[in-house]
Amino acid sequence: MAALTLNLSPLITLSRADFIRLCAANPELKLERTAQGELVIMSPTGGETGNLNFEIAGEVYVWNRQSGRGKSFDSSTGFSLPSGSDRSPDLAWIPIEKWEALDPSVRQGFLPLCPDFVVEILSPTDSWIQTQAKMQEYMDNGCRLGWLLDPKAKRVMIYRQGQAPELVEDPET
């Protein structure tokens, strides 16, 4: 099942605080909120996507553990972006300086910043176009590097701050 976006504006304005309470009341759901207050409901991934996510997270974990340069996060971590949206990329990383600048109490909730590095992995039912827009949202909010992986089509879109996205078809690694 693809992500489902609900426009709640005819009934309510879903504020960030409302969204955080909604997530706390429904921890079994994977939810995001757009800058316009729309609620995005995502289904769990399938086995192939989940495995790929785990493999990439493992690589980033090992690199980060060896370098000690920052903090890595999985897909269950919420980020409150400057634009007003609340997102949970499949994988995220921030420099240690950003982490240390956060008050310890703030670290317990959605992190009020945009990650410097994000990875989104397309599930078979996800939209390439919608996920590209999500990646652009990360870049517009200060992300420095992003990878959009499409395992089925064997392509990667690489996002770098200040540059046009680069499409790599059938990468060797």
QUIWOJO-V241927 format. One record per residue. RES is the residue in three letters. PSI is psi as a letter, one per 30 degrees, with the letter a starting at -180 (* if undefined). OMEGA is omega in whole degrees, 0 to 359 (* if undefined). D_FIRST is the distance of its C-alpha to the first C-alpha in Angstrom with 1 decimal. Layout:
<<RES | PSI | OMEGA | D_FIRST> <RES | PSI | OMEGA | D_FIRST>>
This chain:
<<MET | k | 178 | 0.0> <ALA | l | 176 | 3.8> <ALA | k | 180 | 6.7> <LEU | k | 179 | 8.4> <THR | k | 180 | 12.2> <LEU | k | 173 | 14.7> <ASN | j | 184 | 18.3> <LEU | g | 187 | 20.5> <SER | f | 176 | 23.7> <PRO | f | 183 | 24.9> <LEU | e | 184 | 25.2> <ILE | l | 168 | 25.6> <THR | j | 182 | 25.7> <LEU | j | 180 | 23.5> <SER | l | 177 | 26.0> <ARG | e | 180 | 25.5> <ALA | e | 177 | 27.4> <ASP | e | 182 | 25.3> <PHE | e | 180 | 22.1> <ILE | e | 177 | 23.7> <ARG | e | 178 | 24.8> <LEU | e | 178 | 21.4> <CYS | e | 180 | 20.0> <ALA | e | 180 | 23.0> <ALA | f | 182 | 22.5> <ASN | i | 186 | 18.9> <PRO | f | 180 | 19.1> <GLU | f | 181 | 16.3> <LEU | k | 173 | 13.7> <LYS | j | 186 | 12.9> <LEU | k | 171 | 14.1> <GLU | l | 178 | 15.7> <ARG | k | 178 | 18.2> <THR | l | 178 | 19.2> <ALA | f | 179 | 23.0> <GLN | g | 179 | 22.9> <GLY | g | 177 | 21.8> <GLU | k | 179 | 18.3> <LEU | k | 179 | 15.9> <VAL | k | 180 | 12.6> <ILE | k | 183 | 10.2> <MET | k | 178 | 8.0> <SER | l | 175 | 6.3> <PRO | l | 178 | 8.7> <THR | l | 174 | 9.1> <GLY | l | 184 | 10.1> <GLY | e | 182 | 13.8> <GLU | e | 180 | 14.8> <THR | e | 180 | 13.3> <GLY | e | 179 | 14.6> <ASN | e | 179 | 17.9> <LEU | e | 178 | 18.3> <ASN | e | 180 | 17.8> <PHE | e | 180 | 20.4> <GLU | e | 180 | 22.7> <ILE | e | 177 | 22.9> <ALA | e | 178 | 23.3> <GLY | e | 178 | 26.1> <GLU | e | 180 | 27.8> <VAL | e | 178 | 27.8> <TYR | e | 181 | 29.0> <VAL | e | 179 | 31.9> <TRP | e | 183 | 32.9> <ASN | e | 180 | 32.8> <ARG | e | 180 | 34.7> <GLN | e | 184 | 37.3> <SER | f | 182 | 37.7> <GLY | g | 186 | 37.5> <ARG | f | 185 | 36.5> <GLY | a | 179 | 33.7> <LYS | k | 180 | 30.8> <SER | l | 184 | 27.4> <PHE | k | 178 | 24.3> <ASP | a | 187 | 20.9> <SER | f | 179 | 17.5> <SER | g | 180 | 18.5> <THR | k | 179 | 21.3> <GLY | k | 176 | 21.3> <PHE | k | 175 | 23.5> <SER | j | 186 | 25.0> <LEU | l | 178 | 25.7> <PRO | f | 181 | 28.9> <SER | f | 181 | 27.2> <GLY | f | 179 | 26.0> <SER | l | 178 | 22.3> <ASP | j | 188 | 21.0> <ARG | l | 178 | 18.7> <SER | i | 179 | 17.7> <PRO | l | 179 | 17.7> <ASP | e | 178 | 16.8> <LEU | k | 179 | 20.6> <ALA | l | 178 | 23.5> <TRP | k | 173 | 27.3> <ILE | l | 176 | 30.2> <PRO | l | 182 | 33.9> <ILE | e | 181 | 36.0> <GLU | e | 177 | 38.0> <LYS | e | 180 | 35.0> <TRP | e | 182 | 34.3> <GLU | f | 178 | 38.0> <ALA | f | 180 | 38.3> <LEU | k | 174 | 35.8> <ASP | k | 180 | 37.6> <PRO | e | 179 | 36.7> <SER | e | 179 | 35.5> <VAL | e | 181 | 33.0> <ARG | f | 182 | 31.5> <GLN | f | 184 | 30.3> <GLY | a | 175 | 27.7> <PHE | k | 182 | 25.5> <LEU | k | 184 | 27.6> <PRO | i | 181 | 29.2> <LEU | l | 174 | 28.9> <CYS | k | 177 | 27.0> <PRO | l | 176 | 26.7> <ASP | f | 180 | 28.9> <PHE | k | 177 | 26.4> <VAL | l | 174 | 22.6> <VAL | k | 171 | 20.1> <GLU | k | 179 | 16.5> <ILE | k | 181 | 14.7> <LEU | k | 170 | 12.1> <SER | l | 181 | 9.1> <PRO | f | 182 | 8.7> <THR | f | 180 | 5.8> <ASP | l | 178 | 8.0> <SER | k | 176 | 10.8> <TRP | e | 182 | 14.2> <ILE | e | 180 | 16.1> <GLN | e | 180 | 14.4> <THR | e | 173 | 14.7> <GLN | e | 178 | 18.2> <ALA | e | 177 | 19.0> <LYS | e | 178 | 17.9> <MET | e | 178 | 20.2> <GLN | e | 177 | 22.9> <GLU | e | 176 | 22.7> <TYR | e | 182 | 23.5> <MET | e | 179 | 26.3> <ASP | f | 181 | 27.6> <ASN | g | 174 | 27.8> <GLY | g | 176 | 29.9> <CYS | k | 182 | 27.8> <ARG | f | 181 | 30.1> <LEU | k | 178 | 27.8> <GLY | k | 176 | 24.1> <TRP | k | 172 | 22.2> <LEU | j | 185 | 19.0> <LEU | k | 177 | 18.1> <ASP | i | 185 | 16.2> <PRO | e | 183 | 16.8> <LYS | e | 180 | 15.7> <ALA | f | 180 | 18.1> <LYS | h | 178 | 20.5> <ARG | l | 179 | 21.2> <VAL | k | 172 | 21.8> <MET | k | 182 | 22.6> <ILE | k | 180 | 25.3> <TYR | k | 177 | 26.1> <ARG | k | 181 | 29.6> <GLN | k | 177 | 31.3> <GLY | g | 181 | 33.6> <GLN | l | 174 | 32.5> <ALA | k | 177 | 30.2> <PRO | k | 181 | 27.0> <GLU | k | 178 | 27.7> <LEU | k | 176 | 25.6> <VAL | j | 180 | 26.3> <GLU | k | 175 | 25.3> <ASP | h | 182 | 25.4> <PRO | k | 179 | 26.9> <GLU | e | 179 | 29.2> <THR | * | * | 28.4>>
